[in-house]
Amino acid sequence: MPAVPGNQTEPGLIVYRFNSDCFYANAGRFADEVRLLVKRAPTPVRWFIVDAGPITDIDYSAAQSVRDLLDDLAHQGVGIVFARVSPYLRSDMDRHRITMAIGETRVFTTLHEAIAAVRGGALEAPVERRDIAD
């Protein structure tokens, strides 16, 4: 089902698939879509899962946008989880300190594992994250 503002996967949870690499030209669109989905959700969002299967690369500019987005979501009490993260994408996330920002326990190789962790309470509740300088 396409990501449409006002829809949720289930109360408190949104699963969102971004169908492109994340780079300087579309990073703003990615962040804007996530913010809009959270803002217009019918119930408060507690967890936001990014189905990152199609994302094979995150460049420097996009990484900064993602870290800014993480700050915004943390201030709202929304935890973000990345699912279907390939080894190549994981190396980009590590290099750009995205993994450090969200925590290694919130990066999964499958979507099913990510959903099970969120539903089963295996992850710590979303808390405001500390700033990570460039």
TORPA-4810 file (N, C-alpha, C, O; in nm, 3 decimals):
<nodes>
NODE_1_0.085_-0.117_0.000_0.000_0.000_0.000_0.090_0.124_0.000_0.184_0.131_0.079_M
NODE_2_0.063_0.219_-0.085_0.146_0.339_-0.089_0.139_0.417_0.042_0.037_0.415_0.112_P
NODE_3_0.247_0.485_0.074_0.250_0.569_0.193_0.166_0.693_0.166_0.197_0.772_0.076_A
NODE_4_0.060_0.708_0.243_-0.031_0.821_0.227_-0.050_0.885_0.364_-0.082_0.816_0.460_V
NODE_5_-0.030_1.016_0.373_-0.054_1.081_0.502_-0.194_1.048_0.553_-0.292_1.056_0.479_P
NODE_6_-0.201_1.012_0.680_-0.328_0.974_0.741_-0.343_0.824_0.759_-0.436_0.780_0.827_G
NODE_7_-0.254_0.745_0.699_-0.257_0.600_0.714_-0.145_0.554_0.806_-0.039_0.616_0.813_N
NODE_8_-0.171_0.444_0.875_-0.070_0.381_0.959_-0.072_0.232_0.931_-0.173_0.178_0.886_Q
NODE_9_0.039_0.166_0.956_0.044_0.021_0.944_-0.045_-0.039_1.053_-0.124_-0.130_1.027_T
NODE_10_-0.031_0.012_1.172_-0.116_-0.020_1.287_-0.099_0.096_1.383_-0.006_0.175_1.367_E
NODE_11_-0.187_0.107_1.482_-0.173_0.221_1.574_-0.033_0.230_1.634_0.018_0.134_1.693_P
NODE_12_0.028_0.347_1.618_0.160_0.371_1.673_0.277_0.329_1.586_0.392_0.352_1.621_G
NODE_13_0.248_0.267_1.473_0.354_0.213_1.386_0.329_0.248_1.240_0.218_0.230_1.188_L
NODE_14_0.434_0.298_1.175_0.431_0.318_1.030_0.549_0.244_0.971_0.662_0.255_1.019_I
NODE_15_0.522_0.167_0.865_0.628_0.104_0.786_0.628_0.176_0.653_0.525_0.185_0.585_V
NODE_16_0.744_0.228_0.615_0.756_0.314_0.497_0.869_0.263_0.409_0.979_0.236_0.457_Y
NODE_17_0.841_0.250_0.282_0.942_0.204_0.186_0.977_0.320_0.093_0.891_0.375_0.025_R
NODE_18_1.104_0.355_0.091_1.154_0.460_0.001_1.217_0.388_-0.118_1.314_0.314_-0.101_F
NODE_19_1.163_0.408_-0.236_1.199_0.328_-0.352_1.314_0.386_-0.435_1.307_0.386_-0.558_N
NODE_20_1.417_0.433_-0.369_1.531_0.490_-0.440_1.651_0.496_-0.347_1.636_0.484_-0.225_S
NODE_21_1.769_0.513_-0.404_1.884_0.546_-0.321_1.856_0.681_-0.256_1.770_0.756_-0.302_D
NODE_22_1.927_0.711_-0.152_1.908_0.836_-0.081_2.032_0.922_-0.106_2.140_0.893_-0.055_C
NODE_23_2.016_1.027_-0.184_2.128_1.113_-0.219_2.082_1.258_-0.220_1.965_1.288_-0.199_F
NODE_24_2.176_1.348_-0.244_2.151_1.491_-0.228_2.025_1.540_-0.299_1.958_1.630_-0.248_Y
NODE_25_1.991_1.483_-0.414_1.879_1.533_-0.493_1.742_1.491_-0.439_1.642_1.557_-0.468_A
NODE_26_1.735_1.383_-0.360_1.605_1.340_-0.312_1.597_1.325_-0.160_1.494_1.283_-0.107_N
NODE_27_1.702_1.357_-0.090_1.703_1.342_0.056_1.597_1.429_0.122_1.536_1.389_0.221_A
NODE_28_1.575_1.547_0.069_1.472_1.634_0.123_1.333_1.573_0.107_1.250_1.584_0.196_G
NODE_29_1.309_1.511_-0.007_1.180_1.445_-0.030_1.159_1.332_0.070_1.051_1.316_0.126_R
NODE_30_1.265_1.252_0.092_1.258_1.143_0.189_1.219_1.198_0.327_1.124_1.149_0.388_F
NODE_31_1.292_1.297_0.373_1.267_1.353_0.506_1.128_1.417_0.514_1.058_1.401_0.614_A
NODE_32_1.089_1.489_0.410_0.957_1.554_0.410_0.845_1.451_0.415_0.747_1.470_0.486_D
NODE_33_0.859_1.342_0.339_0.756_1.237_0.339_0.744_1.173_0.477_0.633_1.149_0.525_E
NODE_34_0.858_1.145_0.540_0.855_1.084_0.673_0.787_1.178_0.771_0.699_1.137_0.846_V
NODE_35_0.827_1.305_0.771_0.766_1.402_0.864_0.616_1.414_0.842_0.539_1.421_0.938_R
NODE_36_0.573_1.417_0.717_0.430_1.430_0.685_0.352_1.306_0.730_0.242_1.318_0.783_L
NODE_37_0.410_1.188_0.709_0.343_1.065_0.753_0.325_1.064_0.904_0.220_1.024_0.954_L
NODE_38_0.427_1.105_0.976_0.419_1.109_1.122_0.317_1.215_1.167_0.234_1.190_1.254_V
NODE_39_0.325_1.331_1.106_0.238_1.442_1.145_0.090_1.410_1.123_0.006_1.445_1.206_K
NODE_40_0.058_1.344_1.014_-0.082_1.320_0.978_-0.134_1.182_1.019_-0.244_1.144_0.981_R
NODE_41_-0.057_1.110_1.095_-0.102_0.977_1.140_-0.225_0.994_1.229_-0.234_1.090_1.305_A
NODE_42_-0.320_0.901_1.219_-0.443_0.914_1.298_-0.423_0.893_1.448_-0.505_0.939_1.527_P
NODE_43_-0.316_0.826_1.488_-0.282_0.811_1.629_-0.134_0.846_1.643_-0.060_0.839_1.545_T
NODE_44_-0.089_0.883_1.764_0.053_0.917_1.780_0.144_0.803_1.736_0.121_0.687_1.771_P
NODE_45_0.246_0.837_1.660_0.341_0.737_1.610_0.448_0.715_1.715_0.509_0.811_1.764_V
NODE_46_0.470_0.592_1.750_0.573_0.554_1.847_0.695_0.499_1.775_0.808_0.523_1.816_R
NODE_47_0.670_0.425_1.666_0.778_0.363_1.588_0.758_0.388_1.440_0.646_0.383_1.389_W
NODE_48_0.867_0.416_1.372_0.868_0.437_1.228_0.974_0.344_1.170_1.093_0.358_1.198_F
NODE_49_0.930_0.248_1.089_1.023_0.154_1.027_1.045_0.194_0.882_0.949_0.207_0.805_I
NODE_50_1.171_0.214_0.845_1.207_0.241_0.706_1.243_0.107_0.643_1.342_0.044_0.681_V
NODE_51_1.164_0.064_0.545_1.196_-0.054_0.466_1.299_-0.008_0.364_1.265_0.050_0.261_D
NODE_52_1.426_-0.034_0.394_1.537_0.020_0.315_1.583_-0.075_0.204_1.691_-0.056_0.149_A
NODE_53_1.503_-0.175_0.170_1.541_-0.270_0.066_1.588_-0.205_-0.064_1.691_-0.245_-0.118_G
NODE_54_1.516_-0.106_-0.116_1.559_-0.042_-0.240_1.677_0.054_-0.225_1.735_0.095_-0.325_P
NODE_55_1.712_0.090_-0.102_1.818_0.188_-0.080_1.952_0.116_-0.076_1.977_0.035_0.013_I
NODE_56_2.037_0.145_-0.172_2.169_0.082_-0.176_2.280_0.178_-0.139_2.395_0.138_-0.119_T
NODE_57_2.247_0.308_-0.131_2.350_0.409_-0.110_2.291_0.528_-0.037_2.177_0.567_-0.062_D
NODE_58_2.368_0.585_0.053_2.335_0.713_0.116_2.459_0.800_0.105_2.566_0.764_0.156_I
NODE_59_2.446_0.915_0.038_2.563_1.002_0.025_2.570_1.098_0.145_2.483_1.097_0.231_D
NODE_60_2.673_1.177_0.148_2.700_1.266_0.262_2.583_1.361_0.289_2.540_1.376_0.403_Y
NODE_61_2.533_1.426_0.184_2.424_1.522_0.200_2.298_1.455_0.252_2.231_1.507_0.341_S
NODE_62_2.267_1.339_0.198_2.150_1.265_0.244_2.167_1.221_0.388_2.071_1.224_0.466_A
NODE_63_2.286_1.180_0.425_2.312_1.138_0.562_2.286_1.252_0.659_2.230_1.229_0.766_A
NODE_64_2.325_1.372_0.624_2.298_1.487_0.710_2.148_1.509_0.724_2.099_1.536_0.833_Q
NODE_65_2.075_1.497_0.614_1.929_1.511_0.620_1.867_1.404_0.708_1.774_1.432_0.785_S
NODE_66_1.917_1.281_0.697_1.865_1.172_0.778_1.894_1.198_0.926_1.807_1.177_1.011_V
NODE_67_2.014_1.242_0.958_2.047_1.271_1.099_1.959_1.385_1.153_1.918_1.381_1.269_R
NODE_68_1.931_1.486_1.071_1.841_1.593_1.113_1.700_1.538_1.137_1.633_1.575_1.233_D
NODE_69_1.657_1.450_1.048_1.527_1.385_1.063_1.522_1.304_1.193_1.422_1.307_1.265_L
NODE_70_1.630_1.231_1.222_1.635_1.153_1.346_1.618_1.243_1.468_1.548_1.207_1.563_L
NODE_71_1.680_1.359_1.466_1.664_1.456_1.575_1.518_1.498_1.590_1.463_1.498_1.700_D
NODE_72_1.456_1.533_1.477_1.317_1.576_1.480_1.226_1.467_1.536_1.141_1.493_1.621_D
NODE_73_1.245_1.344_1.489_1.162_1.234_1.535_1.185_1.206_1.684_1.091_1.178_1.758_L
NODE_74_1.311_1.212_1.726_1.343_1.187_1.867_1.275_1.290_1.957_1.224_1.256_2.064_A
NODE_75_1.273_1.414_1.914_1.207_1.519_1.993_1.056_1.495_2.002_0.991_1.545_2.094_H
NODE_76_1.001_1.420_1.908_0.859_1.387_1.909_0.832_1.253_1.978_0.717_1.211_1.990_Q
NODE_77_0.938_1.186_2.023_0.922_1.056_2.088_0.897_0.943_1.992_0.837_0.841_2.028_G
NODE_78_0.942_0.959_1.868_0.924_0.856_1.765_1.057_0.784_1.745_1.159_0.848_1.716_V
NODE_79_1.057_0.654_1.761_1.176_0.574_1.736_1.180_0.532_1.590_1.077_0.497_1.533_G
NODE_80_1.297_0.535_1.531_1.312_0.495_1.392_1.394_0.367_1.385_1.491_0.349_1.459_I
NODE_81_1.353_0.279_1.296_1.416_0.150_1.275_1.439_0.135_1.126_1.354_0.172_1.046_V
NODE_82_1.554_0.080_1.088_1.581_0.051_0.948_1.576_-0.100_0.927_1.640_-0.175_1.000_F
NODE_83_1.501_-0.143_0.827_1.486_-0.285_0.796_1.532_-0.312_0.653_1.537_-0.222_0.569_A
NODE_84_1.565_-0.440_0.628_1.614_-0.483_0.496_1.740_-0.405_0.456_1.754_-0.360_0.343_R
NODE_85_1.828_-0.389_0.552_1.952_-0.315_0.530_2.058_-0.411_0.477_2.094_-0.508_0.544_V
NODE_86_2.105_-0.384_0.357_2.209_-0.467_0.294_2.344_-0.435_0.357_2.360_-0.331_0.421_S
NODE_87_2.441_-0.524_0.339_2.576_-0.494_0.391_2.634_-0.364_0.334_2.702_-0.290_0.405_P
NODE_88_2.607_-0.338_0.207_2.659_-0.216_0.146_2.596_-0.092_0.210_2.665_0.004_0.244_Y
NODE_89_2.463_-0.095_0.226_2.395_0.017_0.289_2.442_0.032_0.434_2.462_0.144_0.481_L
NODE_90_2.459_-0.079_0.502_2.504_-0.074_0.641_2.640_-0.005_0.651_2.664_0.071_0.745_R
NODE_91_2.729_-0.031_0.556_2.860_0.035_0.560_2.844_0.187_0.542_2.916_0.264_0.606_S
NODE_92_2.752_0.230_0.456_2.725_0.374_0.442_2.666_0.431_0.570_2.705_0.539_0.615_D
NODE_93_2.573_0.358_0.630_2.511_0.404_0.755_2.615_0.415_0.866_2.612_0.509_0.945_M
NODE_94_2.707_0.320_0.871_2.814_0.325_0.970_2.907_0.443_0.945_2.941_0.518_1.036_D
NODE_95_2.949_0.459_0.819_3.043_0.565_0.784_2.986_0.704_0.811_3.058_0.795_0.854_R
NODE_96_2.857_0.720_0.786_2.792_0.850_0.805_2.731_0.866_0.945_2.658_0.962_0.970_H
NODE_97_2.760_0.772_1.036_2.718_0.776_1.175_2.567_0.771_1.196_2.516_0.817_1.298_R
NODE_98_2.497_0.716_1.099_2.352_0.696_1.116_2.329_0.579_1.211_2.242_0.585_1.298_I
NODE_99_2.406_0.473_1.195_2.392_0.358_1.285_2.417_0.401_1.429_2.342_0.362_1.519_T
NODE_100_2.519_0.479_1.450_2.550_0.527_1.585_2.435_0.612_1.638_2.403_0.606_1.757_M
NODE_101_2.375_0.690_1.552_2.268_0.781_1.595_2.142_0.705_1.638_2.077_0.745_1.735_A
NODE_102_2.108_0.597_1.568_1.986_0.525_1.604_2.012_0.406_1.695_1.922_0.360_1.765_I
NODE_103_2.136_0.356_1.694_2.170_0.239_1.773_2.169_0.113_1.688_2.079_0.093_1.607_G
NODE_104_2.269_0.030_1.708_2.282_-0.092_1.627_2.163_-0.185_1.641_2.134_-0.261_1.549_E
NODE_105_2.094_-0.180_1.754_1.981_-0.270_1.775_1.859_-0.231_1.692_1.760_-0.303_1.690_T
NODE_106_1.868_-0.118_1.625_1.755_-0.072_1.541_1.785_-0.085_1.392_1.721_-0.019_1.310_R
NODE_107_1.880_-0.168_1.358_1.912_-0.196_1.217_1.895_-0.345_1.196_1.957_-0.426_1.264_V
NODE_108_1.810_-0.383_1.099_1.775_-0.522_1.075_1.796_-0.560_0.929_1.786_-0.476_0.839_F
NODE_109_1.825_-0.687_0.907_1.842_-0.736_0.769_1.709_-0.776_0.706_1.700_-0.786_0.584_T
NODE_110_1.606_-0.798_0.787_1.475_-0.831_0.730_1.368_-0.741_0.790_1.384_-0.689_0.900_T
NODE_111_1.261_-0.724_0.717_1.148_-0.645_0.763_1.075_-0.719_0.875_1.031_-0.658_0.973_L
NODE_112_1.062_-0.850_0.862_0.992_-0.929_0.963_1.060_-0.918_1.099_0.992_-0.909_1.202_H
NODE_113_1.193_-0.920_1.102_1.265_-0.905_1.228_1.239_-0.768_1.291_1.219_-0.757_1.412_E
NODE_114_1.239_-0.665_1.208_1.217_-0.529_1.258_1.076_-0.516_1.317_1.059_-0.461_1.426_A
NODE_115_0.978_-0.565_1.245_0.839_-0.556_1.294_0.823_-0.636_1.423_0.759_-0.590_1.517_I
NODE_116_0.881_-0.755_1.426_0.871_-0.839_1.547_0.938_-0.771_1.666_0.886_-0.778_1.777_A
NODE_117_1.050_-0.706_1.644_1.120_-0.637_1.753_1.036_-0.522_1.807_1.029_-0.502_1.928_A
NODE_118_0.973_-0.448_1.718_0.890_-0.335_1.761_0.765_-0.387_1.832_0.731_-0.339_1.940_V
NODE_119_0.697_-0.483_1.773_0.574_-0.536_1.833_0.601_-0.609_1.964_0.521_-0.601_2.058_R
NODE_120_0.713_-0.678_1.970_0.743_-0.758_2.088_0.807_-0.681_2.201_0.834_-0.738_2.307_G
NODE_121_0.832_-0.553_2.182_0.892_-0.473_2.287_1.040_-0.501_2.307_1.094_-0.470_2.414_G
NODE_122_1.106_-0.559_2.207_1.249_-0.592_2.219_1.338_-0.468_2.212_1.455_-0.475_2.249_A
NODE_123_1.285_-0.358_2.166_1.365_-0.236_2.153_1.331_-0.141_2.266_1.218_-0.135_2.314_L
NODE_124_1.432_-0.066_2.306_1.408_0.036_2.408_1.313_0.141_2.353_1.311_0.171_2.234_E
NODE_125_1.233_0.194_2.442_1.139_0.298_2.403_1.213_0.415_2.342_1.326_0.444_2.381_A
NODE_126_1.152_0.481_2.245_1.216_0.598_2.184_1.248_0.704_2.288_1.165_0.740_2.371_P
NODE_127_1.370_0.752_2.281_1.414_0.861_2.368_1.485_0.964_2.283_1.530_0.935_2.172_V
NODE_128_1.494_1.084_2.336_1.564_1.189_2.264_1.711_1.152_2.250_1.776_1.119_2.348_E
NODE_129_1.762_1.157_2.128_1.900_1.115_2.104_1.994_1.232_2.126_1.954_1.348_2.116_R
NODE_130_2.118_1.201_2.154_2.219_1.306_2.172_2.270_1.350_2.035_2.271_1.272_1.940_R
NODE_131_2.311_1.472_2.027_2.363_1.525_1.901_2.494_1.459_1.866_2.578_1.432_1.952_D
NODE_132_2.510_1.432_1.737_2.634_1.375_1.687_2.688_1.473_1.583_2.628_1.491_1.477_I
NODE_133_2.798_1.534_1.613_2.854_1.638_1.526_2.908_1.577_1.398_2.940_1.458_1.391_A
NODE_134_2.918_1.662_1.296_2.972_1.617_1.168_3.114_1.594_1.181_3.179_1.555_1.085_D
</nodes>
